[in-house]
Amino acid sequence: MDVTSFGINHDLLLRGIYVSRVDEIENGFVTTFDIRMKEPNREPVMDTSVMHTLEHLIAVYFRSNAQWADKTVYIGPMGCRTGMYFIFKGNLTPQDVLSAVTDSFEHVINFEGEIPATKPEMCGNYLDHNLKITQWESRKFVNEVLKNMKSENMEYPKMNYDK
């Protein structure tokens, strides 16, 4: 079974930016990043309204960013609600995207106004958003993790199969 996240020791996983996988496609690569905002099974997960708001705000941020628009493949929530997946073109490392990821969450923190695409004809669950709690979660992630990144916030803890 080749599912990267099933080989990660979630009991030891910290908040951070991790390379989940790098895939070769056509004449290049795409890198899937695990943007882990919560420590799995040790912190309360994020509400669906927070995940949904992050998806809308950060997807629009990257697709509107001159440097990242053409590199952005996908921005979306993890089913376990402990973080997000960001997929970018290129064979990239956490260090390559740290500044852009930080900027995207700071965009969320400073966002004012109507969340993009929150009309019934534009979104399948347009009422499920919460900007204030999303900003609180984003501020916590930026201040506690992104501004203090260490190797353990960028390198997956491997599963110990000897137990």
PyRosetta script that sets phi, psi and omega in degrees:
from pyrosetta import init, pose_from_sequence

init()
pose = pose_from_sequence("MDVTSFGINHDLLLRGIYVSRVDEIENGFVTTFDIRMKEPNREPVMDTSVMHTLEHLIAVYFRSNAQWADKTVYIGPMGCRTGMYFIFKGNLTPQDVLSAVTDSFEHVINFEGEIPATKPEMCGNYLDHNLKITQWESRKFVNEVLKNMKSENMEYPKMNYDK")
pose.set_psi(1, 118.0)
pose.set_omega(1, -177.1)
pose.set_phi(2, -105.2)
pose.set_psi(2, 66.6)
pose.set_omega(2, 174.5)
pose.set_phi(3, -115.5)
pose.set_psi(3, 106.6)
pose.set_omega(3, -172.5)
pose.set_phi(4, -50.5)
pose.set_psi(4, -46.6)
pose.set_omega(4, -173.5)
pose.set_phi(5, -64.8)
pose.set_psi(5, -23.2)
pose.set_omega(5, 178.9)
pose.set_phi(6, -76.0)
pose.set_psi(6, -14.9)
pose.set_omega(6, 177.8)
pose.set_phi(7, -97.3)
pose.set_psi(7, 4.4)
pose.set_omega(7, 179.9)
pose.set_phi(8, -96.8)
pose.set_psi(8, 135.9)
pose.set_omega(8, 177.3)
pose.set_phi(9, -78.9)
pose.set_psi(9, 97.3)
pose.set_omega(9, -177.6)
pose.set_phi(10, -66.7)
pose.set_psi(10, -19.8)
pose.set_omega(10, 176.7)
pose.set_phi(11, -68.5)
pose.set_psi(11, -21.7)
pose.set_omega(11, -178.5)
pose.set_phi(12, -111.4)
pose.set_psi(12, -8.2)
pose.set_omega(12, -175.1)
pose.set_phi(13, -66.0)
pose.set_psi(13, 129.3)
pose.set_omega(13, 178.8)
pose.set_phi(14, -101.0)
pose.set_psi(14, 169.8)
pose.set_omega(14, 173.4)
pose.set_phi(15, -70.0)
pose.set_psi(15, 143.2)
pose.set_omega(15, 179.6)
pose.set_phi(16, 164.7)
pose.set_psi(16, -160.2)
pose.set_omega(16, 178.2)
pose.set_phi(17, -121.8)
pose.set_psi(17, 120.7)
pose.set_omega(17, -177.2)
pose.set_phi(18, -126.8)
pose.set_psi(18, 146.7)
pose.set_omega(18, 170.8)
pose.set_phi(19, -82.3)
pose.set_psi(19, 113.2)
pose.set_omega(19, 178.8)
pose.set_phi(20, -78.4)
pose.set_psi(20, -41.6)
pose.set_omega(20, 178.5)
pose.set_phi(21, -166.9)
pose.set_psi(21, 155.8)
pose.set_omega(21, 172.4)
pose.set_phi(22, -124.1)
pose.set_psi(22, 123.3)
pose.set_omega(22, -179.0)
pose.set_phi(23, -115.9)
pose.set_psi(23, 137.3)
pose.set_omega(23, 175.4)
pose.set_phi(24, -89.5)
pose.set_psi(24, 126.8)
pose.set_omega(24, 178.4)
pose.set_phi(25, -133.8)
pose.set_psi(25, 135.6)
pose.set_omega(25, 179.3)
pose.set_phi(26, 42.9)
pose.set_psi(26, -112.1)
pose.set_omega(26, -176.6)
pose.set_phi(27, -106.3)
pose.set_psi(27, 28.5)
pose.set_omega(27, -177.5)
pose.set_phi(28, -166.3)
pose.set_psi(28, -159.0)
pose.set_omega(28, -177.1)
pose.set_phi(29, -132.3)
pose.set_psi(29, 157.4)
pose.set_omega(29, 165.6)
pose.set_phi(30, -128.1)
pose.set_psi(30, 140.0)
pose.set_omega(30, 179.7)
pose.set_phi(31, -114.4)
pose.set_psi(31, 127.6)
pose.set_omega(31, 174.9)
pose.set_phi(32, -97.4)
pose.set_psi(32, 122.5)
pose.set_omega(32, 178.2)
pose.set_phi(33, -104.1)
pose.set_psi(33, 136.5)
pose.set_omega(33, 172.1)
pose.set_phi(34, -93.8)
pose.set_psi(34, 105.7)
pose.set_omega(34, 177.3)
pose.set_phi(35, -95.5)
pose.set_psi(35, 94.4)
pose.set_omega(35, -170.9)
pose.set_phi(36, -92.6)
pose.set_psi(36, 109.5)
pose.set_omega(36, -176.7)
pose.set_phi(37, -95.0)
pose.set_psi(37, -17.9)
pose.set_omega(37, -179.3)
pose.set_phi(38, -130.6)
pose.set_psi(38, 146.8)
pose.set_omega(38, 174.0)
pose.set_phi(39, -77.9)
pose.set_psi(39, 117.9)
pose.set_omega(39, -175.1)
pose.set_phi(40, -57.8)
pose.set_psi(40, 136.7)
pose.set_omega(40, 174.6)
pose.set_phi(41, 63.8)
pose.set_psi(41, 8.2)
pose.set_omega(41, 179.1)
pose.set_phi(42, -126.4)
pose.set_psi(42, -17.0)
pose.set_omega(42, 178.7)
pose.set_phi(43, -126.6)
pose.set_psi(43, 151.7)
pose.set_omega(43, 173.7)
pose.set_phi(44, -60.8)
pose.set_psi(44, 139.4)
pose.set_omega(44, 178.3)
pose.set_phi(45, -73.2)
pose.set_psi(45, 167.3)
pose.set_omega(45, 178.5)
pose.set_phi(46, -80.8)
pose.set_psi(46, 146.9)
pose.set_omega(46, 176.2)
pose.set_phi(47, -64.5)
pose.set_psi(47, 150.5)
pose.set_omega(47, 179.7)
pose.set_phi(48, -60.1)
pose.set_psi(48, -32.4)
pose.set_omega(48, 179.3)
pose.set_phi(49, -65.1)
pose.set_psi(49, -33.0)
pose.set_omega(49, 177.1)
pose.set_phi(50, -70.0)
pose.set_psi(50, -47.7)
pose.set_omega(50, 179.6)
pose.set_phi(51, -58.8)
pose.set_psi(51, -42.0)
pose.set_omega(51, -178.5)
pose.set_phi(52, -66.5)
pose.set_psi(52, -43.4)
pose.set_omega(52, 179.0)
pose.set_phi(53, -65.4)
pose.set_psi(53, -42.1)
pose.set_omega(53, 175.6)
pose.set_phi(54, -58.1)
pose.set_psi(54, -45.4)
pose.set_omega(54, -179.3)
pose.set_phi(55, -56.8)
pose.set_psi(55, -48.6)
pose.set_omega(55, -178.3)
pose.set_phi(56, -64.8)
pose.set_psi(56, -50.8)
pose.set_omega(56, -174.5)
pose.set_phi(57, -68.5)
pose.set_psi(57, -42.8)
pose.set_omega(57, -176.7)
pose.set_phi(58, -75.6)
pose.set_psi(58, -36.8)
pose.set_omega(58, 176.7)
pose.set_phi(59, -61.1)
pose.set_psi(59, -45.7)
pose.set_omega(59, 178.7)
pose.set_phi(60, -65.0)
pose.set_psi(60, -39.4)
pose.set_omega(60, 178.8)
pose.set_phi(61, -57.8)
pose.set_psi(61, -53.2)
pose.set_omega(61, -177.3)
pose.set_phi(62, -67.7)
pose.set_psi(62, -38.5)
pose.set_omega(62, -178.1)
pose.set_phi(63, -75.0)
pose.set_psi(63, -13.0)
pose.set_omega(63, 177.0)
pose.set_phi(64, -101.4)
pose.set_psi(64, -3.8)
pose.set_omega(64, -176.1)
pose.set_phi(65, -88.6)
pose.set_psi(65, 123.1)
pose.set_omega(65, -175.9)
pose.set_phi(66, -56.2)
pose.set_psi(66, -38.0)
pose.set_omega(66, -177.9)
pose.set_phi(67, -76.6)
pose.set_psi(67, -31.3)
pose.set_omega(67, -171.1)
pose.set_phi(68, -110.2)
pose.set_psi(68, -12.2)
pose.set_omega(68, -174.8)
pose.set_phi(69, -55.0)
pose.set_psi(69, -47.7)
pose.set_omega(69, -177.8)
pose.set_phi(70, -77.2)
pose.set_psi(70, -14.4)
pose.set_omega(70, -179.7)
pose.set_phi(71, -94.5)
pose.set_psi(71, -14.2)
pose.set_omega(71, -175.2)
pose.set_phi(72, -83.0)
pose.set_psi(72, 121.3)
pose.set_omega(72, 178.3)
pose.set_phi(73, -100.5)
pose.set_psi(73, -43.9)
pose.set_omega(73, -173.7)
pose.set_phi(74, -160.2)
pose.set_psi(74, 141.5)
pose.set_omega(74, 170.2)
pose.set_phi(75, -131.4)
pose.set_psi(75, 121.9)
pose.set_omega(75, -178.9)
pose.set_phi(76, -162.9)
pose.set_psi(76, 165.6)
pose.set_omega(76, -175.5)
pose.set_phi(77, -79.6)
pose.set_psi(77, 153.2)
pose.set_omega(77, 170.8)
pose.set_phi(78, -83.0)
pose.set_psi(78, 142.8)
pose.set_omega(78, 178.4)
pose.set_phi(79, -60.6)
pose.set_psi(79, -30.7)
pose.set_omega(79, -178.9)
pose.set_phi(80, -77.8)
pose.set_psi(80, -8.1)
pose.set_omega(80, 176.8)
pose.set_phi(81, 65.1)
pose.set_psi(81, 29.7)
pose.set_omega(81, 175.0)
pose.set_phi(82, -105.5)
pose.set_psi(82, -0.5)
pose.set_omega(82, -179.8)
pose.set_phi(83, 175.8)
pose.set_psi(83, -163.4)
pose.set_omega(83, -175.1)
pose.set_phi(84, -129.7)
pose.set_psi(84, 157.7)
pose.set_omega(84, 169.7)
pose.set_phi(85, -107.3)
pose.set_psi(85, 130.0)
pose.set_omega(85, 172.8)
pose.set_phi(86, -117.8)
pose.set_psi(86, 126.6)
pose.set_omega(86, 178.1)
pose.set_phi(87, -118.1)
pose.set_psi(87, 124.2)
pose.set_omega(87, -178.7)
pose.set_phi(88, -125.3)
pose.set_psi(88, 149.7)
pose.set_omega(88, 172.1)
pose.set_phi(89, -68.1)
pose.set_psi(89, 141.0)
pose.set_omega(89, 177.0)
pose.set_phi(90, 113.6)
pose.set_psi(90, 160.6)
pose.set_omega(90, 175.2)
pose.set_phi(91, -95.4)
pose.set_psi(91, 92.9)
pose.set_omega(91, -167.6)
pose.set_phi(92, -114.5)
pose.set_psi(92, 160.7)
pose.set_omega(92, 176.4)
pose.set_phi(93, -114.8)
pose.set_psi(93, 166.1)
pose.set_omega(93, 174.5)
pose.set_phi(94, -55.9)
pose.set_psi(94, -37.1)
pose.set_omega(94, 179.3)
pose.set_phi(95, -64.1)
pose.set_psi(95, -33.1)
pose.set_omega(95, 179.4)
pose.set_phi(96, -65.0)
pose.set_psi(96, -28.9)
pose.set_omega(96, -174.4)
pose.set_phi(97, -111.4)
pose.set_psi(97, -4.8)
pose.set_omega(97, -174.8)
pose.set_phi(98, -53.8)
pose.set_psi(98, -48.7)
pose.set_omega(98, -178.3)
pose.set_phi(99, -62.5)
pose.set_psi(99, -45.0)
pose.set_omega(99, -179.7)
pose.set_phi(100, -66.5)
pose.set_psi(100, -40.4)
pose.set_omega(100, 178.0)
pose.set_phi(101, -64.0)
pose.set_psi(101, -45.0)
pose.set_omega(101, 178.0)
pose.set_phi(102, -59.5)
pose.set_psi(102, -46.5)
pose.set_omega(102, 178.9)
pose.set_phi(103, -59.5)
pose.set_psi(103, -38.2)
pose.set_omega(103, -178.9)
pose.set_phi(104, -66.5)
pose.set_psi(104, -39.6)
pose.set_omega(104, 178.4)
pose.set_phi(105, -73.4)
pose.set_psi(105, -32.2)
pose.set_omega(105, 174.5)
pose.set_phi(106, -67.3)
pose.set_psi(106, -33.4)
pose.set_omega(106, 173.7)
pose.set_phi(107, -59.7)
pose.set_psi(107, -44.2)
pose.set_omega(107, 178.3)
pose.set_phi(108, -62.0)
pose.set_psi(108, -45.9)
pose.set_omega(108, -179.2)
pose.set_phi(109, -57.2)
pose.set_psi(109, -40.0)
pose.set_omega(109, -174.9)
pose.set_phi(110, -94.4)
pose.set_psi(110, 0.3)
pose.set_omega(110, -175.8)
pose.set_phi(111, -66.8)
pose.set_psi(111, 136.7)
pose.set_omega(111, 174.0)
pose.set_phi(112, -131.4)
pose.set_psi(112, 149.8)
pose.set_omega(112, 176.9)
pose.set_phi(113, 105.6)
pose.set_psi(113, -162.8)
pose.set_omega(113, -177.3)
pose.set_phi(114, -82.1)
pose.set_psi(114, 131.7)
pose.set_omega(114, 177.2)
pose.set_phi(115, -62.2)
pose.set_psi(115, 131.6)
pose.set_omega(115, -178.0)
pose.set_phi(116, -59.0)
pose.set_psi(116, 144.4)
pose.set_omega(116, 173.3)
pose.set_phi(117, 60.5)
pose.set_psi(117, 40.7)
pose.set_omega(117, 177.8)
pose.set_phi(118, -107.5)
pose.set_psi(118, 48.8)
pose.set_omega(118, 174.3)
pose.set_phi(119, -116.8)
pose.set_psi(119, 146.8)
pose.set_omega(119, -175.9)
pose.set_phi(120, -56.5)
pose.set_psi(120, -32.7)
pose.set_omega(120, 179.9)
pose.set_phi(121, -77.5)
pose.set_psi(121, -8.8)
pose.set_omega(121, -176.4)
pose.set_phi(122, -110.3)
pose.set_psi(122, -14.2)
pose.set_omega(122, -172.2)
pose.set_phi(123, -148.7)
pose.set_psi(123, 138.4)
pose.set_omega(123, -177.5)
pose.set_phi(124, -75.5)
pose.set_psi(124, -10.8)
pose.set_omega(124, 177.8)
pose.set_phi(125, -148.6)
pose.set_psi(125, 56.8)
pose.set_omega(125, -169.0)
pose.set_phi(126, -62.5)
pose.set_psi(126, -18.4)
pose.set_omega(126, -179.8)
pose.set_phi(127, -88.2)
pose.set_psi(127, -10.2)
pose.set_omega(127, -174.8)
pose.set_phi(128, -90.3)
pose.set_psi(128, 72.3)
pose.set_omega(128, 179.0)
pose.set_phi(129, -140.7)
pose.set_psi(129, 151.9)
pose.set_omega(129, 175.7)
pose.set_phi(130, -150.9)
pose.set_psi(130, 95.2)
pose.set_omega(130, -175.5)
pose.set_phi(131, -64.8)
pose.set_psi(131, -44.0)
pose.set_omega(131, -175.6)
pose.set_phi(132, -63.0)
pose.set_psi(132, -46.2)
pose.set_omega(132, 179.5)
pose.set_phi(133, -69.8)
pose.set_psi(133, -35.0)
pose.set_omega(133, 176.8)
pose.set_phi(134, -62.7)
pose.set_psi(134, -40.9)
pose.set_omega(134, 177.5)
pose.set_phi(135, -66.1)
pose.set_psi(135, -38.8)
pose.set_omega(135, 177.7)
pose.set_phi(136, -63.3)
pose.set_psi(136, -47.2)
pose.set_omega(136, 179.0)
pose.set_phi(137, -62.1)
pose.set_psi(137, -40.9)
pose.set_omega(137, -179.5)
pose.set_phi(138, -66.0)
pose.set_psi(138, -43.5)
pose.set_omega(138, 178.8)
pose.set_phi(139, -61.1)
pose.set_psi(139, -43.9)
pose.set_omega(139, 178.4)
pose.set_phi(140, -60.6)
pose.set_psi(140, -44.2)
pose.set_omega(140, -179.5)
pose.set_phi(141, -65.2)
pose.set_psi(141, -45.5)
pose.set_omega(141, -180.0)
pose.set_phi(142, -63.3)
pose.set_psi(142, -51.5)
pose.set_omega(142, -173.9)
pose.set_phi(143, -69.9)
pose.set_psi(143, -38.3)
pose.set_omega(143, -175.5)
pose.set_phi(144, -89.8)
pose.set_psi(144, -25.1)
pose.set_omega(144, -173.2)
pose.set_phi(145, -120.7)
pose.set_psi(145, -63.9)
pose.set_omega(145, -171.0)
pose.set_phi(146, -61.7)
pose.set_psi(146, -34.4)
pose.set_omega(146, 179.1)
pose.set_phi(147, -83.9)
pose.set_psi(147, -1.5)
pose.set_omega(147, -178.4)
pose.set_phi(148, -134.8)
pose.set_psi(148, 36.0)
pose.set_omega(148, -174.5)
pose.set_phi(149, -63.0)
pose.set_psi(149, 136.6)
pose.set_omega(149, 175.5)
pose.set_phi(150, -128.4)
pose.set_psi(150, 170.5)
pose.set_omega(150, -178.3)
pose.set_phi(151, -58.1)
pose.set_psi(151, -36.2)
pose.set_omega(151, -178.9)
pose.set_phi(152, -68.2)
pose.set_psi(152, -12.4)
pose.set_omega(152, 175.2)
pose.set_phi(153, -94.4)
pose.set_psi(153, 5.3)
pose.set_omega(153, -178.3)
pose.set_phi(154, -134.7)
pose.set_psi(154, -2.9)
pose.set_omega(154, -179.0)
pose.set_phi(155, -124.6)
pose.set_psi(155, 119.6)
pose.set_omega(155, -179.0)
pose.set_phi(156, -59.8)
pose.set_psi(156, 137.9)
pose.set_omega(156, 169.0)
pose.set_phi(157, -76.9)
pose.set_psi(157, 124.6)
pose.set_omega(157, -177.7)
pose.set_phi(158, -79.6)
pose.set_psi(158, 152.3)
pose.set_omega(158, 178.1)
pose.set_phi(159, -69.4)
pose.set_psi(159, 134.6)
pose.set_omega(159, 176.1)
pose.set_phi(160, -95.3)
pose.set_psi(160, 103.0)
pose.set_omega(160, -176.8)
pose.set_phi(161, -83.0)
pose.set_psi(161, -1.4)
pose.set_omega(161, -179.3)
pose.set_phi(162, -82.6)
pose.set_psi(162, -6.4)
pose.set_omega(162, -177.5)
pose.set_phi(163, -68.9)
pose.dump_pdb("model.pdb")
